[in-house]
Amino acid sequence: MPGPALLDRLNGSNRRVSFSPGEAPERVGSLSPECLKDLQSGDLCAFALPPGAQFISTLLAIWSKGACALPLDPDLHPDRLQTRLQRSRATFFVSEQQTGRIGPPGDFSESGLVLFTSGTTGEPRAAELTSGAVEAAVDIFIERFNLGADDVFVSGVPPYHGLGLIKFLLTPLALDALLFQVPKSGNRIGNWLALLQEHRATVTGGTNHTLDLASRLWKGGSLPSLRFVLVGGEPVRIATVNAFETAILNSGVVRPCYGLTECPSVSGLSSNQEIPLEDSGRPSSGTPFKGVSIEIRGEDKRPVAPGKTGEIWVKGAPTLRRYSDSPEETRSRLQDGWFNTGDAGALDSHGNLYVYGRKKAFIKRAGTTLAPREIEQIGEEVDGVERCFAVGIENKHSGHDLILFILPRTDSSSLKPQVSQLILQKLGFSPKRVHFISDRELPRTSSGKVDERKLRELARTLA
């Protein structure tokens, strides 16, 4: 459970939250102890509830009983839900249909929260965070952006993810700030934009995809109240940042950040910092949050020089304790307090972090290894191409065949050969296959990120 300080702040909060458009914020009450009467300290209590008053009340009640909480998406297929309950070793379960013990008392007394990773490049893992990690993730986020009770939060990210739960639920609750949650149903982007305007929001966030769609949909003029729009979860495009800020007539508010389920608060830009850019135009995700250290390590696991690419390792209070479903993964990725994120990136001489994506998604071709984004940026130089998505499929020659998906801005059959020719010209090889894909066909996670694992499965069927 969270430490006494954070739990006191959460329980003492007015919890002024709205979960439906047009609904006035109201205080969330406490859950009846009768519902969780058999819950014990050290249990892992999974709960599959929609965002709302019952979600918050259940979470706080679990922590008040000294148990560890595992929020799950209530829309998960029953088979996937059952798999996550088993893999996490949950001992208690709460949903709108049932409440009760599903296993013997557990050994989660040192932990406050379990969250499943998105699984965009592999099977989702159950990341277990200590109470100190949860509290640190909230506090360093507040400190970096100078957040307070006068801020108005609008969240379009479900609270089953680290970003949605820690930055856009626990943080406003701890601050006693107003929170408006965008419902999962209906026009989510439209509802999000409407809430930003109606309630004069000061803090919000989403993925690059969210901002991309919003910049095209928004016709409502200026949103001058916004202080910060936190963007992360997938590579951020500076073109998207510029388009969104132009649409809302408010420059300098988009703040690229970096975090993972296993370490929710890693880095971010300060409130008055201009976004640093690499020569390629890739924006930085800022400097480490207070109390967090970042190293870029090479294949020998030693730190590399500034500007060199390697794996991102992080260390600090908001880092996971273990994977509750995989001791092997824990041993492999947690070493001497340092966590191997599995992401590739670089630090510049000023300590700014640049994130290139999952290392396992890198593409080996023509004697070199490339991040998918390096190939995608070339394809997006072609007029008429909105987005590109590069996938490497292993071949028998110890490399990868490049499969490229194009999200076209215009319907033109000439786009495919133009993109192939430009990649050949700049990289010395061309894609094996180029396919058009619509935004609706792109596989995405519930938080809006491109599901790389499913996109790779699709690429294999087309290769």
N, C-alpha and C positions, 0 to 999 in steps of 0.2 A: 504494500500500500504506500501511497505518497507520504512523505514526512509530515509531522504535525503542523509545520508552518504552512505548507501548501494546502493541506486538508482544511486547516482552520480558515484560510482565505477562501477556499471554494465553498465551504459550508456557511461562511459568514456573508457571502456575496448575495446581492439581491437577485442574481441570476435572471436578468431582464433579457429574455430571449423570445424571438418570434420565428415560427417555423413555416408559416404560410403567407403568401402575398396578401396584403391588406389586413393581416392580423397584428394587433398592437402587442408590443412586448409585454410579457407578464412574468411574474416570479414563478420559478419552478419549485414545487414543494418536494418534500422528502417521501421516499417510497416506504410503504408500510413494512415494518420489520417482519411481519408475518410471512411475507412473500419469500424472504430469505432466512427464515428462522433456523434452517439446518445448515446454513453456510458457516464454515469455520475458518479461522485464521490459517493461512497456508494453502487454502483451496485456490484452484484456478477456475474462476467463474466466467464461462463464455456466455455472452448474451447477444441475441440476434433480434434487434429492435430497430424500427425506423427512426431517423432523426426526430427528436421531439422531447417533450417533458419527461416521458418515461425513460428515455435513453439516459438523460442526465441524472435523473433520480436513481436509476439502477446503478450507474457507474459510481456515484458518490456513496450509495449504500454498501456496495461491494467493498470499497476502500475503508469505509467506517467499520466494517466487520473484520478488517485485517486481512482480507483476501486479495488476490491478484485478478485483474480484469482482462478479458479478451473480447473486444467488440468485433462482431461479425456482421456482414451484409445480410439482412433478412431475405434478400432476393436470390441468394445463392441456391443453386440446384440442390435438392436434398442429399444427393450422393456426395457432392462436393462439401456440403456442410458437415456431413458425417465424417468425411475424410479429415477435415480440419479439426474436428473435435477429437478424433483419435490421435492425430499426429501431434497436436499440442499437449496431449495428456490432460485435457480439461476434466475437472472433477464435479463441476456443477454447471447447469445450463438453464438459461432464462430466455423465453420467447413469448410471443403473444398467445401461443397455444399451450405451452407447458413450462413448468418450473420445477426443478428438483435435482437431486444428486444423480450423477451418471458414472461416478467412480469413487474409490476410496479417497480419504483426505490426502492432499498432495504435499509437495515439498517446495511451495512457491512463496514461503514466508519472507524471503529476501527481495522479492520482486513486486512491482506495482502494476506492470502492464505487459501484455503479450500482443504483438501485432504481426499479421502475416505480410510478408513482402509481396510486391505486386506480381512477381513471377514472370516478368516480361521477357526474360531470356532463359528461364528454367523453371523448375518446380518452386512454388511459393514455400518459404521457410517461416517458421514461427520464431520471431525475434523477441527475446525476453529482456525487458528493461527494468532496472532497479528503480526504487522510489526516488533515489537521488538523481538518476538520469532523467526521469520525467520532470522533476522540479528544476533541474539545471536547464533543460531544453526550453522551458517556459521563461525562466528568469533571464537567460542570456539573449533571448529573442526580444524581450521587453527592453532590456538595457541597450541593445544595438540600435533600436528604432525609437527609443524614447517614448514608449507607449504609455498611456494613462487612462484613467476612468472616463475622460471626456471623449475618447476615441469611439467611433461607431464602426463595428466590424460587419462585413457582409461576406459570408462564406458560400462558395459554390462547390466546395470539396466535401464529399461525404466524411463523416467522423469515424469511418472504419480504417482510415489511412492516417499515417503520422502527421502529414501536413494539415489535414482537416481536423484531427483530434487535438493535437498539441497547439498548433498556431492559431486555429480558428474556432476552438471550443474552450479548451482549458485556459488559454491566455486571456480572452475577454472575461471569462468567469472569474479568474484570479484578480483581474483588474477592477471587477464590478462595472465593466463597460457594456454598452448595448451590443447585442449580437442578433443579426438576421441571417437565417439559414435558408438557402435556395432549395426548394423541394426537388426531389429526384424526378418527379413526373412533369409533363408539360414541356414548354419551351424553356430549357434551362438557361441558355445564354440570354434570351430575351428577358426572363424573370430576373436574372442576375443584374443586367443593365438597369432594369426598372427599379430594383431595390437600391442600387447605387445612387440613382438620381433622387428617388422619393425620400430616402432617409439621410441624404447628405453624408454618405459613408466616407470615412477617412482611411480605412484599411481594408484591403481585399486581396485576392490572389487567385492564381490558377496556373494552368500550363500554357506553353506557347500556343497550342491549339486553341485554347479558350480565347486568348487575346487576338489570335488571327481571325477567328469567326466574329468576335465582337467588333473589331475594327471595320468589318464590312457591313455589319448589321446596324451599328449605332448611327442614328440620325438626329440625336437629341441635343446636340450642341455641347457646351462646356460642362465638365464635371469638376468644378473648382475646389470642392471640399476634399477630394482625394489627396492623401499624403503619401501613401505607399500602395503600390500594386506589386505584390510578391509573385515572382514567376519562377518556376522550376519544375522538377519531375521529368524533364526531357530537355534535350539541347535547345537553347534559346537563340532565336534569330534576331539580329539587330534590325532587320527590315520589319519584323513583326512589332518590335518595341516602338520603332518610329511611327509605324502606321497607326498603332493604338493611341499613342500620345497625341498624334495629329488629329485623330477622330474625336478625342475628348477635350481637345484644346487645353491640355495640361502637361507641360513637358517636365521631365526629370522625376516622374513619380514611379515609373516601372523599375523595380529593384530585383535583378536576377539573384537568386539564392541557390544554395546547394545543401541538400540533406538527403538522408536515406531513412528507411524504416528503422534500420539498426542504429542510426545516429541522426536524429531528426534535425539538429541544428549544427551544421558544419561551418558554412561560410555565407556571407552576404555583403552587399554593398552598403556603406554607411549612407545616412539620409541625404548628405550634401555632396556625395562623390559622383563625379561624371563617370559613366560606364567605360572602363578601359577596354580597348579592342586589340586583338592580335592583328598581324598584317593581313590575315585572311578575312578579317571582318568579324571573327567570332568574339562575342562579348564575354567578359569575365563574370564569374559568379562571386566576386568580392574576396575579402580577406577573412581569415578564420574568426569565428565568434570568440568572445572572451572565454578563456579556459580551454580552448580547443587547439590542438596542434595538427598540422598537415605536413606530410612528407610525400614526395614523389619518388618512388623506388623503381630501380631497373630490374632486370631479370635475376640479378644476384641478390635482390632485396636490400640493396644499399641505396641511400639517397642519391639522386642525380642532380646535376647542376641546374640553376634556373634556366628556363626555356626549353629544357629537355623533356621529352615525353616518357611517361612511365605509369605505373599503377598508383592510384591515390590511396594512401594510408592515413588514418586519422586516430587521434587519441584525445581523451578528455572525458569530463563528467557525463555528458549525454550519450555515452556509447553503451551498446547492449551488453548484458551480462553473459548471455549464451543463446544458442539456438536450442529451444527446448525439445525440438524434434530431431536434432542431429548433433550428437557429440563429436562426430568426425568433422563436420563443417565448422564447429566451434573451434576445435584444435587447429584446423587448417587456416582459419581467417583471424583468429584472435591470438596474438603472439606478444608477450611482454607488455600487455596493455594497449598495443596498437591493433587497429582493425583494418584488414584489407577490404576495401570497398568493392573491388572487382571492376571499378571504373578506371579508365585511362584519362590522364590529364597532364597539366604542366603548371608550374608556378613561375611567375616572372620575377624580376629582381626586386619588385616592391611587395612581394607576397600575395599578389592577386592570383586567384585560382582560375584555370580554364579547364572545363570538363568536356571531354571528347566522346563520351559514351562508354558502354560496356566493353571491356577488353575482349571478351569472348565473341563480340559481334564484329571485331576487326576483320578486314578482308585481306588475304594474302594473294598477291598477283604480281606477275612479272618481276619477281625478286624483291618486292617491297611489301610492307604491311601498312594499310591505310585505314583510318577511321571512316565509317560509312559517310559521316558528314562531309569529309573532304571530297568525296565523289559526288555527293548530292549537291554541294554548292556549285560544282561545275555545270551539272545539268540544269540548275536553276538560273544560270546565266542566259539560257536560250529564251528568247522572247516567246511568250505564250505558255511557259511552264510555271505553274504555281508552286509546286513542291516536287521533290524527288525523294525516293526512299531506296537505298542501296542495301542489298542482301547478298552475302557470300554463301554459296553452297559448295561444300567440299567435293573435290574431284579426285580422280585416281592419280593425279600428278603432284600430290602433296601441296596443293594450293586450293584456290576457290574459283568457281565460275561466278561471274557477277550477274545478278538478276536485278534489274532496275524497274521500279514502279514510278510512273509519272502521273501526278495529279495535274491535269491540263487546265489552263485558264481559258484556252480557246480550243475548239474542236478542229484539229488539223492533223492529217495523217503524216505531214512532213516533220512533225516534232520528233518522232522516234529516230529517223536517220540523222537529224540535226544534233540531237543529244549524243547519239553514239559517236558521231564524227568529232564532236568537241572533246569528249572524254578520250578518244583515241589520240587526238592532237596533243592534249595536255598531259596524259598519263602513259601513253604508249600502248594501251590496250583498250578494247571496246567491250561493252556488255555482251554476254551470251544471249540474253533475252531482254527486251524492253516491253513493258506492258502498261497500258493505261489503267488507272484505277480511280474510282470516284471517292469523294470524302466519306460517303455512306458505306462503301465497301471496305474502307480501312479498318482493320481490327484494332479496337482500343480497350483499355482497361476502364474500370468504373470511375477512375480519377481523370480520364481524358487522354492519358498517354497512349502512344502507339504501342500495341502489344507486339513486341519484336519476335517473340516465340511463335505466335500465330502467323505473323507476316512471313517468317521463315518457312513455316509449314506450307503456306500458300505458294511461296516461291518454289519449293520442291515439287509441287504438283505441276507447275508451269515450266520447270526446267527441262 
